[in-house]
Amino acid sequence: MEISIFGLGYVGCVSLGCLAKNGHQVIGVDVHQQKVDLINKGLPTIVEKDIDTIIAEEFKNGKIRATNDAKDAVSNSEISIICVGTPSSKRGNLNLDFIYKVAEQIGTALKNKNTFHSVVIRSTVLPGTNEKVGEIIAEYSGKKRNQDFSVVSNPEFLREGTAVKDYYHPSITVLGGDSEIALEKVAALYKELPAPIEIVDIRVAEVIKYVNNSFHAVKVTFANEVGNISKALGIDSHKVMELFCKDTHLNISPTYFKPGFAYGGSCLPKDLSGMVTLGKDNFINIPMLSHIDASNENQKKIAYDLIAAQKFKKIAFLGLAFKEGTDDLRYSPSVDLAEKLLGKGYSLKIYDKNVHISKLIGSNKSYIDEVLPHLSILITDNLGEAIEHADIVVLNHRNLDLENYLDALSKKKAVIDLVRVKTTEQLPNYIGLNW
């Protein structure tokens, strides 16, 4: 295919070389004449392993050239990939001026072009940028989105120092768009790569790079705080984290990575508190670990605020234990939420198929006697009765068999889901906690 790449910085230069190596004809575009001149001499614009060899070879093969003429590039390509920078402003916001300027240039160049053109946003951008870029191109070209052109979001996941390797060995290729023609064409660029291609909603594609890099920052910070505590205790921190990473069932895995309600139970709150205390006792500042509990408490507040916003006082709580499949009520976020609602004058009816008052013993019973002393009055073993009682139904567990109650649920003022119960998502009164 004929491809134009706007921006010959880090991502643009790597994309230019790798796409040419894959057999495509590629035109680089940049406002800086020095970068254009480098490419037109067969030289890279960056220092990066292997890219110098690739650029030199593909220039010699006649597969790459560069220009500062956007009209020339767009007229001689069917796909334009935007790789310009999106620097942070002084306030921490992304500066998207370069993206929008390129959109104007592409739009202007498309005025007199009669074939369908696909525009790909490879730069890291804010959700909503794809839509805005489409509006700008339509304004400057006088053409219609998805009729004459389309805009696809295709975030890059390249690391400096290993960018060429990352390009050819991605974990996943993400595409977000609203045109099948454009999506198929862009997907064809990556068909030979050993990774799945995920077609997702445009805004999912736009936000995933931020999520990835934020988590990478969390990982670095977590490892450093564990290291700081370990050193103070005379423990080999690298051995600790080596063992940590060997657990691919819970630690390095999809487990726990589901947005929803707060964590609870007898282990997580206690052991997190113990780790934080270890740091404090050894005069180690651990800002991230110290603030996890506050974030968890905030998630409980978000759930309460969502319920309170509905302005109805009769609530059915479906699920009370800290997670499904257990009767453990200790440090259950659902118990905390129920306690707060009762304190605010709400009328609760609670259903949990695993929780039976007569079977509560030991610390579990002591905890409930202290926090929800009137639980025996609130709880029912009849799911239908709990639903019938309520104006608002709150879903706290996923393993609820609600197929026979969907009609009744649809008549409630709201069904508030804290855990994402798939069978209820199509209800007209459905509200998800953070989805």
N, C-alpha and C positions, 0 to 999 in steps of 0.2 A: 504494500500500500504506500501511497504518498502521504507523508506526515509532516506537519510543521510544529515546532516546539518553541513556545514563547518563554524566554528566560533561559539563559545559558549559565546559570549558577550551578549549585551542587546537584540538585535533582535533574535539572534540564540537561546538563552535560552528560550525566550517567545515562539518562533516558535516550538521548541522542545517539550515543555510542552503542548501547545495547540493542536498541530497535534496529539500527543499521546492520549490526552484526546478525540480527535475526532475519535479514533479507529485505528490509523496508528501505524506501528512499526517503531521507529525512532532511528537512531544512530547519536550521536553528535561527531564531530571531532574538535579537537583543538590542537595547538602546545604546549599549556601550560598544563603541567601535573596536576597542581593544579585544573584547571577547569574540566579536565577529571575525576579526583578523586572525586570531589564534586558531579558530576552527578552520578557516580557509587556508591555513598553512598545515593542517593536519595535527594541530596541537590541542590538548585539553585546556579548559579554563580553570581547572581545579587540580589539586594534588590528591590522588586517590589510587589505590592499588589497582593495577591492570587497565585503568581507563586510558592511559596514555597510549598503550599498545593498540587498544581497540580503536581509538579515534584515528591513529596513524594508519592502520590497516584499512578501515572503512573509507577514509578520505582517499587513499590510494586506489581503492576499488570504485570510487566515484559515487559512493552511497550517501555522502554527507556534504553539505555546504551550509554557509551561514549568511545572513543578511540583516539589515536593519529596516528593511522595507516590508511592512506587514502585508500590504496588498499583494506583493510578489509571492510571499509565503502562502497566504490563504488561497490565492488563485491557482497555485500549483500543488495543492494538497487536498485531501478529502477529510482529513482529521487534523484538528489543531489542538495541541496539548498545552495547557497553561501551567507553567512551572515557576512563575515569578515569586519573589519573596513576599512574605506577609509579616513584617516586623512588628514588635510590640510598641505601643505608644507609651508615653511617660506614665499614663494611668493604668497600664497593664492590658489595655484593649488591643486587639489586632488591628493593624493598619491595612485595610484592603484596597487602598487607592491604586496600587499597581495592578491588582486583579481587574478592577473596574476600568482602568485605562486600556488594558489589553482587550477587554470586552468591547470597548468603543472602537478600537482599531480593527478587530475582527468583524464587527458589525458594518463598519464603513467599507471594508474590503469585500463583504458579501453582497453589497448593493447590486453589483453587476454580474454576480455569479448565479448561474441557473441550475446548478446541481446541488443536491442535498449535502449539507456540511455538518460534521459532528465535532462538537467542542468538548474537550475533556479537561476538567479541573483536577490537576494533580497536586496543586499547592494545598497547604493546610489552611482551611478556612472555617469560618463560623457557620453553623446551621442557618440556612436561609440564603446563603451566598449563591448557590446554584440558581435559585429562582431569580435573584437580582441580576445575575449575569445574563440570564435569558432575556430579561426585560430590556437590559441595555442593548444587547445585540439586536433585538427586535426593533428598538427605537432607532438605532443608527443604520440598520439595513433596510428597514421597511418590510421585512419578511416575517413570517409566522413560525413560532416555535412548533416543532414536531411536524411541520409541513415542509419547511425549507431548511431548517437546521434543528439541532437538539443539543442539550447540555447534559453531560454525564459526569458524575462525581466519581473519581478514582484515586482515593488517597494512597500516598506512598508510605512504605515502611522501611526506608533505607537508613542504615546507620553509617555515619562517617567512619571511614577506615575499612569497612566491609561492604560498601554500597554495591559493587558489582556482584559480589557473591550473593548478597541479599536480593538483588534484582532477579537473578537466575534461580534462586532457591527460596522463594517466599513461602510463608506458612499458609497464606491465603491471598487471593486477589479479590478486592471489594469493588463492586460497581453499583452505583445508584443512578437511576434515570427513569424517564417516563416515555421513552421511545424504543420500541423493540428493534427497529432498524439500527439505531445508534448503538444500543447495547450489544447487539450481535456483532457489529463491526468492531467495537472496542474490545469485546471479549476475544475476538479473533487475534488480537495483538498478543494475547497471553496464552493461547491454546497449547503451545509447546512447553510451557512451564509446568513443573511437577507440583502443582498445588490446585486445590479446588477454586472455582470462580463463584463467588456468592453475589447474586443479584438481590439488592436490598432497597428499601425505601431511601430516597435521596438524603433525607436528614440523618438517617442512621449512618450512611456513608460519610456524611460531613462531620459527624461527631466522633466517630470511632478512633481517629488518630489522637484526639485529645484524651479519650479514655485510656488508650494504650499507654501514652506517654505519662499520664498522671499515675497509672499503676506502676510503671517503671520507676518513677520517682518514689512511690510508696515502698517498693521493694528495696531500693537503695537505702532509704531512711530506716526501714524496719531492720535490715541487716546491720546497719551502723549502730542503732540503739541496742540491739542484742549484743553486738560486739563490745560496746562501751560497758554494759552491765557485766558481761562475761569477763572482761579484763579486770574489772574491779574485784571480781570474785576469784581471780586466778584460774579462770577456765579458758580453754582453747576455743575461741569464738569460731574459727574456721571449721573445726571438727563439729561443733554444734550445728552450724548451718549446713554442713555436708550431710549430717544425719537428717536434718529438717527436709532437705531437698530429695532425699531418698523416698520419702512418703509421697508417692504419686496418686494415692487414693484420696487423701484429704488435703494435704498441704499444696502440692503443685498439681492442681486438677481443677475441673469445673465445679467441684463441691463448694458450696456456700456462695457461689457467684450468681445468686438470683436476687434481684432487687425485691424487697418486701418489708416485712415487719422486723422489729428489733430482735436481737438474740437474747437468750435467757438460759435457764437450766442451772444445774448445780455445779457445772465445771467452768464454763467460759467466764462468767462474772468473777468467780472466786479466783481462778488462776491468773486472769488478767490483772486483778487487784494485787495478787501476790507478786507478779512480775514488776508492776509499777512500784510496789513497796520495796522490792530489792534494789531498784534504782535509787529511790529516795534515801534508803538506809545507807547507801554507799555514796551519797552526794553526787549522783549521776543525773544530769538533766536529760530527760527523755520526753520531749514535747509531744511526739506522735502517740506513743503508747499511753501517755498520761491523758490524752484527750479522746481516746476511743470510747470510753464510758460516756462522756458528755455527748458524743455524736449518737450513741445508742439511745440515750435518754431523749434526745431531740427527735428520734424516729417515733418514739411513743407519743410525743407531743403532736407531731404531724398527724398521727392517726386520730388522736383525740380531737384536734381542730377540725379534721375532715368530718367526723361524726357530729360535732357541735354545730358545724355550719349548716346542717340539714334542718335544724330547728324542731326536731321531734324527739320526744323523751322516752318512747317505748322501744327498747332495743333487744334483739335476739343475738346472743353470742354463740356462734357455732364453732366450738373448739376452745378449750381453756388451758390444757397442759402446754408446756413450753414448746412442744412440737408433737406432731401426730405420732400415734403408735406407742404412746406412753401415758401413764397417769401422773407423771411427776409435775407437780404444780409449783415447786420451789423456784423462785426467781423467774417465773413465767411472765413475759411482757404482757400477755393477755390478762393475767390476774391483776397486774398493775393498772392496766387500762380499765378493767372492770371496776376496780377499787376507786379510781378517779371518777368514773362516770356515776357510781353510786353516791360519792361525796358531792357531786354536782346536782343530785336530785333526779337522776335517770332511773327508770324502771327496767330491770334486767331479767331476762329469762335465758338460762345458759344450758346448752346441750354439748356434751362431750361423751362419746360412746365408751371411752375408756375410764372415765372418772365416776366412781360410785362412792357416795358419802360413807356408806357402811364399811367400805374396804380401805379407807384412808387410815394409815397407821404411821407411827414414828414421826420423824421430822417433817414429813409431808403433811401429816395431820396438824402438827403444831404450827406449821407455817400458815396453813389456811385458817386455823382457829384465830390466829393473830391478825391476819390481813383481811380475810373475808369470813367473819364469824357466822354470818347468816347464809352461807353457801347452800345449806340444805334446803332453804326456802327458795333460792334462786335457780337451782339446778333441776333439770328434768331429763328423764331417759326417753322422752318422746320428741323426736325431731319436728314432727308436724305441729305439736303444741307450742314449741319454741317459736316457730315461724309465725304461727297464727297470732301469737301474743304481740308481735312487734309491728312498728311502723318502719323501722330500719333493721336490716339484717346485716350483721358483721361476720365475715368469713375469716376464721383464724387458722383453719386446717385445710389441707388440700384433699385429704382422703375422705371427703364427704360424698355420700351417695345422694345427689340432689335431683336426679333425672325425673323422679315423680313429683317434685315440688317446684319445677320451673315456672309453671303457670301461677302458683301462689306467690312465688318470689317476684314475678313480673308486676304484681299488683301492689307491691310495697312502695313506700316513698323513695327508698334507696336500698340498693344492695352494695355494701362497701366491702371490697375484697382486699385483705391484707397480705394474701399469699399467692394470688393468681390461680383461681379455680377455673379451668378452661371452659367447663360446661356452662358457666354463667356469663361469659363475656358478651354474649349476644343479647342479653336482657336489656330492655330500653332504659332501665333505671340503674344500670351497672356503673360503679365508680371504682377504679383501681387505685391503690395507694400511691404508687409512683410509676405507673405506666398508663 
